[in-house]
Amino acid sequence: MITFSISLANIQALLLVFIRVGAIILNIPVINTRNIPPIFKIGLILTVTIIIFPSINTEDYQARIDLIPLVIGILGEILLGICVGLCVNLIFAGVQMAGQLIGYQMGFAIANVIDPQTGMQSAFFATLLNVYCLMIFLIMDGHHYFIQAISESFIILPVFNMHINSSLFEYIIRLVGNMFVISVKVCAPVMASLLVTSVSLGLVARTIPRMNIFLVAIPIKIVLGMFFIILSLPFLTSFMNNVLSGIGKSIVQIYRLFGNL
């Protein structure tokens, strides 16, 4: 007769590993969309957990008998996954904000489409730039950063070793501020060209008062906006490569802040 002996400490460690893996995977771009079936997400989380768990050192882990410390540990693992996902999701939020600003200046404020990333309505150019940058993220194997981040997280930050302090919140605030910087840099070429166009049309309106400047301005802004968006795509690709290549350092910094290192 074959018997298995599994300690309570191993069961709790497996539970915390599963929660951390799930919290990180569910915040990965593409995976966190509504188009991915839940059964696929659960299967992926189980597969990664089963592969990673044997390589994790759980000998020093002590089982928690009380419920409150275990619940706090579970909440800490969920918070860690959310913070790791913020490293990338804030970047795409900045790109989407840039697309909304561009669409507003070009006269597409009313035209909205369904964003496949969020499942909600957003401006046309916001969805366009978001999908374009998401393709760059997949081409440069950005999703592999998260798989690597999961395996390295248990080396830098073992389970039940989290210490949240003010430095973590300060770093998250810097990430949020960086979102606005990315938004400005992405939309700067198009916004600058549209600003010059608006000033030029204003001068024309003052010179030729009888001209219906509103009827002329809308198609001119659309054509020039599309032209400068196409012209800036190679520069946007290079810029996003530089931004997304720093994801690994941001994730490691979050681990260190959680571990108070």
C-alpha positions as CSV (number, residue, x, y, z in Angstrom):
1,M,0.0,0.0,0.0
2,I,1.4,3.4,-1.0
3,T,1.0,6.3,1.4
4,F,1.9,9.9,1.0
5,S,3.0,12.1,3.8
6,I,2.4,15.8,3.2
7,S,3.0,18.3,6.0
8,L,0.9,21.3,6.7
9,A,3.8,23.5,6.0
10,N,4.1,22.2,2.4
11,I,0.4,22.6,1.8
12,Q,0.5,26.2,3.0
13,A,3.6,26.9,0.9
14,L,2.0,25.4,-2.2
15,L,-1.1,27.5,-1.6
16,L,1.0,30.7,-1.3
17,V,3.0,29.8,-4.4
18,F,-0.2,29.2,-6.3
19,I,-1.6,32.6,-5.2
20,R,1.6,34.5,-6.1
21,V,1.8,32.8,-9.5
22,G,-1.9,33.5,-10.2
23,A,-1.6,37.1,-9.1
24,I,1.3,37.8,-11.4
25,I,-0.1,35.9,-14.4
26,L,-3.5,37.5,-14.2
27,N,-1.9,40.9,-14.5
28,I,0.2,40.1,-17.6
29,P,-1.0,42.1,-20.6
30,V,-2.9,39.8,-23.1
31,I,-3.6,37.3,-20.3
32,N,-5.6,39.8,-18.3
33,T,-8.1,40.4,-21.1
34,R,-11.7,39.1,-21.1
35,N,-11.1,37.3,-24.4
36,I,-9.0,34.7,-22.7
37,P,-11.2,31.9,-21.3
38,P,-11.0,31.5,-17.5
39,I,-10.2,27.8,-17.8
40,F,-7.1,28.6,-19.8
41,K,-5.9,31.0,-17.1
42,I,-6.5,28.5,-14.3
43,G,-4.7,25.8,-16.3
44,L,-1.7,28.1,-17.0
45,I,-1.5,29.1,-13.3
46,L,-1.6,25.4,-12.2
47,T,1.0,24.4,-14.8
48,V,3.5,27.1,-13.8
49,T,2.9,26.4,-10.1
50,I,3.6,22.6,-10.6
51,I,6.8,23.4,-12.6
52,I,8.2,25.9,-10.2
53,F,7.2,24.5,-6.8
54,P,9.8,21.6,-6.7
55,S,12.6,24.1,-7.2
56,I,11.6,26.3,-4.3
57,N,13.3,25.8,-0.9
58,T,10.5,25.2,1.6
59,E,12.6,23.6,4.3
60,D,12.8,26.7,6.5
61,Y,9.1,27.4,6.1
62,Q,7.1,27.1,9.3
63,A,3.4,26.3,9.2
64,R,1.0,29.0,10.4
65,I,-1.6,27.6,12.8
66,D,-3.5,30.9,13.3
67,L,-5.8,32.1,10.6
68,I,-4.9,35.8,10.7
69,P,-1.2,35.4,9.8
70,L,-2.2,33.1,6.9
71,V,-4.7,35.6,5.6
72,I,-2.2,38.4,5.8
73,G,0.3,36.3,3.9
74,I,-2.3,35.6,1.2
75,L,-3.1,39.3,0.9
76,G,0.6,40.1,0.7
77,E,1.0,37.6,-2.2
78,I,-2.0,39.2,-4.1
79,L,-0.6,42.7,-3.5
80,L,2.8,41.6,-4.9
81,G,1.2,40.3,-8.1
82,I,-0.8,43.5,-8.5
83,C,2.3,45.7,-8.1
84,V,4.3,43.6,-10.5
85,G,1.5,43.9,-13.1
86,L,1.5,47.7,-12.6
87,C,5.0,47.9,-14.0
88,V,3.7,47.1,-17.5
89,N,0.0,48.1,-17.2
90,L,1.0,51.7,-16.3
91,I,3.1,51.8,-19.4
92,F,0.2,50.8,-21.6
93,A,-2.1,53.2,-19.7
94,G,0.3,56.0,-20.7
95,V,0.2,55.0,-24.3
96,Q,-3.6,54.8,-24.2
97,M,-3.7,58.3,-22.7
98,A,-1.6,59.6,-25.5
99,G,-3.9,58.1,-28.1
100,Q,-6.9,59.7,-26.4
101,L,-5.2,63.1,-26.5
102,I,-4.3,62.7,-30.2
103,G,-7.9,61.6,-31.0
104,Y,-9.3,64.6,-29.2
105,Q,-7.2,67.0,-31.0
106,M,-7.9,65.4,-34.4
107,G,-11.7,65.5,-33.8
108,F,-12.3,61.9,-33.0
109,A,-13.5,62.5,-29.4
110,I,-16.9,61.0,-30.1
111,A,-15.8,58.0,-32.2
112,N,-15.1,55.2,-29.8
113,V,-14.4,51.5,-30.4
114,I,-14.2,48.4,-28.1
115,D,-10.7,48.0,-26.7
116,P,-9.8,44.3,-26.8
117,Q,-7.4,44.8,-23.9
118,T,-9.9,46.1,-21.5
119,G,-13.2,45.2,-23.1
120,M,-14.5,48.7,-22.7
121,Q,-15.0,51.6,-25.1
122,S,-12.1,53.9,-25.8
123,A,-10.9,56.4,-28.4
124,F,-10.0,54.9,-31.8
125,F,-6.3,56.1,-31.7
126,A,-6.0,55.0,-28.0
127,T,-6.9,51.5,-29.0
128,L,-4.7,51.6,-32.1
129,L,-1.6,52.7,-30.2
130,N,-2.4,50.3,-27.4
131,V,-2.6,47.3,-29.7
132,Y,0.5,48.4,-31.6
133,C,2.6,48.7,-28.4
134,L,1.1,45.4,-27.2
135,M,2.5,43.8,-30.4
136,I,5.9,45.3,-29.7
137,F,5.6,43.8,-26.1
138,L,5.0,40.3,-27.5
139,I,7.6,40.5,-30.3
140,M,10.3,41.4,-27.8
141,D,9.2,38.4,-25.6
142,G,7.9,40.7,-22.8
143,H,5.6,38.0,-21.5
144,H,8.7,35.9,-20.8
145,Y,9.8,38.6,-18.4
146,F,6.9,37.7,-16.2
147,I,7.6,34.0,-16.3
148,Q,11.2,34.8,-15.3
149,A,9.9,37.2,-12.7
150,I,7.9,34.5,-11.1
151,S,10.8,32.1,-10.8
152,E,13.2,34.8,-9.5
153,S,10.6,36.1,-7.0
154,F,10.9,33.1,-4.8
155,I,14.7,33.5,-4.7
156,I,14.7,37.2,-3.9
157,L,11.5,37.2,-1.8
158,P,10.5,33.8,-0.2
159,V,6.9,33.3,1.0
160,F,5.9,34.9,4.2
161,N,8.9,37.3,4.2
162,M,7.1,40.5,3.1
163,H,7.6,43.8,4.9
164,I,5.6,46.7,3.3
165,N,7.0,50.1,4.0
166,S,6.7,53.7,2.7
167,S,9.4,53.2,0.1
168,L,7.1,50.8,-1.8
169,F,4.4,53.4,-2.1
170,E,6.9,56.1,-3.1
171,Y,8.1,53.8,-5.9
172,I,4.6,53.2,-7.1
173,I,3.9,56.9,-7.2
174,R,7.0,57.3,-9.3
175,L,5.7,54.7,-11.7
176,V,2.4,56.5,-12.0
177,G,4.3,59.8,-12.7
178,N,6.3,57.9,-15.3
179,M,3.0,57.0,-17.0
180,F,2.3,60.7,-17.7
181,V,5.9,61.2,-19.0
182,I,5.4,58.3,-21.4
183,S,2.1,59.7,-22.5
184,V,3.6,63.1,-23.3
185,K,6.6,61.6,-25.2
186,V,4.3,59.3,-27.3
187,C,1.9,62.1,-28.4
188,A,4.4,64.9,-28.6
189,P,5.1,64.8,-32.4
190,V,1.5,64.6,-33.4
191,M,0.4,67.2,-30.8
192,A,3.1,69.6,-31.9
193,S,2.1,69.3,-35.5
194,L,-1.6,69.8,-34.7
195,L,-0.8,72.8,-32.5
196,V,1.1,74.4,-35.5
197,T,-1.9,73.6,-37.7
198,S,-4.4,75.2,-35.3
199,V,-2.3,78.4,-35.1
200,S,-2.0,78.5,-38.9
201,L,-5.7,78.0,-39.4
202,G,-6.3,80.8,-36.8
203,L,-4.2,83.1,-38.8
204,V,-6.0,82.2,-42.0
205,A,-9.4,82.8,-40.3
206,R,-8.2,86.3,-39.3
207,T,-6.9,87.0,-42.8
208,I,-10.0,85.6,-44.7
209,P,-13.0,86.1,-42.4
210,R,-15.5,84.8,-44.9
211,M,-13.9,81.4,-45.1
212,N,-15.7,78.7,-43.1
213,I,-12.6,77.7,-41.2
214,F,-14.4,74.9,-39.1
215,L,-15.3,73.1,-42.3
216,V,-11.8,73.2,-43.6
217,A,-10.0,72.6,-40.3
218,I,-11.4,69.1,-39.5
219,P,-10.2,67.3,-42.7
220,I,-6.9,69.1,-42.6
221,K,-6.3,68.0,-39.0
222,I,-7.3,64.4,-39.7
223,V,-5.0,64.1,-42.7
224,L,-2.0,65.8,-41.0
225,G,-2.6,63.8,-37.8
226,M,-2.6,60.5,-39.7
227,F,0.5,61.5,-41.6
228,F,2.5,62.3,-38.5
229,I,1.3,59.2,-36.7
230,I,2.6,57.0,-39.6
231,L,5.8,59.1,-39.7
232,S,6.4,58.6,-35.9
233,L,5.7,54.8,-35.8
234,P,9.4,53.9,-36.2
235,F,10.4,56.3,-33.4
236,L,7.6,54.9,-31.3
237,T,8.9,51.4,-31.8
238,S,12.4,52.4,-30.7
239,F,11.0,54.3,-27.7
240,M,8.8,51.4,-26.5
241,N,11.7,49.0,-26.9
242,N,13.7,51.1,-24.5
243,V,10.8,51.5,-22.1
244,L,9.8,47.8,-22.0
245,S,13.4,46.6,-21.7
246,G,13.5,48.2,-18.2
247,I,10.6,46.1,-16.9
248,G,13.0,43.5,-15.4
249,K,14.7,46.2,-13.2
250,S,11.4,47.6,-12.1
251,I,10.1,44.1,-11.0
252,V,13.3,43.3,-9.1
253,Q,13.1,46.7,-7.4
254,I,9.5,45.9,-6.3
255,Y,10.7,42.5,-4.8
256,R,13.4,44.3,-2.9
257,L,11.0,46.9,-1.5
258,F,8.6,44.1,-0.4
259,G,11.5,42.3,1.2
260,N,12.8,45.5,2.8
261,L,16.2,44.9,1.2
